[in-house]
Amino acid sequence: MRSLKLKPVLLALILCAGAAGAVAQQKSVWISGRAIDESGAPVSGIQGTLYYDPCRNCTEHLLLGFTSQADGAFSIEADTSLKGVKLFLKYPVPSGYWTPIDAPPFSELSHLPIFSGVPVRLSKRSNHIDVGDVPVKIRYGKVNLDLTTLLGEGYRPGHAASSYLDFSVREQTGKVIYEGRFPEVAFDATYASLHLAFPPGKWFLQVALADKKKTEAKRLLIEIDKWGHAKVTEAKGL
């Protein structure tokens, strides 16, 4: 009888020992570097994200973020068990503007160099990885669109505008990377214009009222250079 009473206790001890062993095997590593601009000068306030592949049975996929310091330096701690780790650096989205292209891993755009990220190989043999100087290539350009001019008399500025404006964004190959309706933060205070931000590249923006009978969809070509300068023209053949 005594041996039977000891079994649950022994089982609990074994489970605890196993859990302790698993915790002991986990190891973290510090990843550090410096954010620089096109001229090689350090840049402060740069937003960084450490992307990694989600595990099969995980219910959450939380990405680690950080901001570069005054001298451009940054550091972040990560678990060495993470796979497919990539580092993404970008300038902040301009205040008062909204962008449909903001979050890593930019899976739809990974064929473009500025969205490929910096691969980071983690090792349990080291507790620190220095990635060195990392150029920040994602700088947002500002695009302001007057909706009354763009859509004509069919558009009526007001709080409900966000509920009946449809839009889509395509990249230069024509592939749709975002579609839906503009959030309220994309409008100015009077809902008469849109304040959008786009990263470097060529983007095709299509905007239309939800009721297509009232107005034709407007198609624009938005070009952003590496300095964040924007050029907006009418797109043909989209």
N, C-alpha and C positions, 0 to 999 in steps of 0.2 A: 504494500500500500504506500509506503514512503517513497518508493521509486516512482510511482505514478504521480505523486504530488510534486516531485521535483522536475518532471518533464516540462511543464509550462515555463518554469523558471529558467531552465536550461535553454529552452527555445528562445525566450526573451533575451537572454544574454547573447546568444548566437546572432540574433537579429540586430541587436545594438552594436555588437562588434563589427558586423558586416557594414552597417551604416557608417560607423566611425571610420572603417577602412575606405569606404567610398569617398567620404569627405576629405580624408587625408590624401587621396589620390588627385583630387582637384587642385589645380594650380592656376594662378593668375599671372598675367604678364602686363607690364606697362609699355604702351606704344606712345612714342613721342616724336616730334618733328617741328618744322617751322613753316608757316604759310607765307608764301612770297608772291609778289605780283609779276607782271611781264618783264619788268626791269631787274628783278631779283631783290627788290626791297621788301622787308618784312611788312606784313599786313595784320592789323589788329581787328578784332570783332568778326573774324571769319567763322562761319558756322560749319562745323564738321559732323559727319555721321559715320559710324563704323557699322557697315552692313555685314551680315553673315547669313548663311543658308539656314532656313528654319528646320528644326528637327522634326522627325516624322510624327511623333506622338505629342507634340507641344500644343497647348491650347492658346498660347500667346507668343508673339514674335516681337519682342521689344528691342528697338535699335538704340544703340548708345550714342549720345551726342555730346558735343563740347564746343567751346568758343575760344579762338586764339587770343593770346594776351597782347599787351602793348608791343612787345618785341616779336610778335608773330608766333611765339612758341605755343605748343599745345601738347597735352598728354591725356591719355585715357587708359583705364584699366580694363582688361578683357580676360575671359577664361580661355585657357589654351586648348580647350576641347572644341572651340568653335571652328566651323568649316566654311570655306568659301569667303573668307574675310576680305572686304574691300573698303578703302578709305575714300570718302567723298568730301570735298571742300567746296564751298560756294559763298559768294557775297550774300548778305541778307537781302530779302525782297524789300524794295523801297517802301518806306512808310506810306500808307494810304493807297497802296496798290495790291492787287491780287494776281496770283499766277496759277495757271493750271498745271505747271511743270515745276514741282517743288520737292518731291520726296524720292530718295533712293529706293530701290536700286536702279531706277530709270530703265527697267527691263525692256521697254519698247524702243529705247533709244541707245542701247548699249553698243550698237554698231558705229555710233558717232564718237570720235575720240574724247570729247569733253565729258561724255557721260559714261565712259568705261570704268572710271574709278582707279584707285591705286591698289593693286593686290598686296596683301600683307600675309606673309607665311609665319604662323605662330609656332613656337617650339617650347616644349616642356624643359628643355635644357637651359633656357635663358629666362630671366625674369624682367628683361628690358629689351625692346626693339626700337632702334632709332631709324625712322624712315627718311631723315634728312630734310632738305628743302623741298616743299611740295608747291608747285605753281597752282594758283587758284584760277581756273578757267571759266567757271560759271558766274558770269556777271549779268544781272538783269537790266534790260532796257525798258524804259517807260513808254507806254502806248496809251494815248487819250483819244477816245472815240465819242464824238457827239452823236447821240442816238437819234435825235430828231432829224439831223442832216443825213445820217446813214440810212434810216428806215422810212423817213418821210412822215406824212401826217398820220399814218396808221399807228405810230408809236405815241403813247401818252405817258409822260413821266409821272411816277407815283410810287408809293410803297409797294404796290403789287407787281411792279415791273419784273422782279426776279422770278415770278411765278409763270410768266408767259413769254419769256425770251429763251429760245433754244439756240444752242451754239455747238460747234465742233471745232477741234483743232487737229490739223494734219501736219505731219512733218514732210520734208521735201520729197520723199519718195511717194507721198500720197496716202500713207498709212494713217488711219485715225488713232490718235493717242489719248484723246479726251473728248467726251461729249456729254451734254447734259444741259443744265441751266445755271446761269451765273448766280453765285451767292450774293447776299446783300452787301458784303464788304467790297465787292467789285464796283459798286456804284458810288457816285458822289452823293452829297447830302440831298440834292433835289431829284436824283434818279434821272437826270438829263444826259449824263455821260458815263462812260465806263473808264475805269483806271486799271489797266492791265499791265503786267510785267512778263517779259519773255527772255529766256536765255539766248546766247549767241546762236545764230542759224537762220534758216528760212522756215517760216511757219505760215500755214494757210488757215485763216480764221473764217468761219462761216457763221453768220448771225441772221436770225429770222424770228418773226413773231410765231408763237405756237400755232396760231390760225394762219396757215399759209395762204389763204384766200385773200387776205388783206394786203399782203406785201410779199414781194419776192425775196428770197434769201440773198443777202449781201456777202460777197466773197472778197476777202482781202489777203494780200500777200504782205507779211510782216517780216522785215529783214533786220536782224540785230547783229552789229559787228562786235568784235571782241572787247571794245571799249564801252559797250552798252548803248551805242547810238542807234536810234530806231528810224526805219524808213517804212512808210505804209503806202501801198498802192493797190489799185483794184486788180484782183486776180482774174485771169481769164483761163477758161478750159479746166476749171477745178471740178 
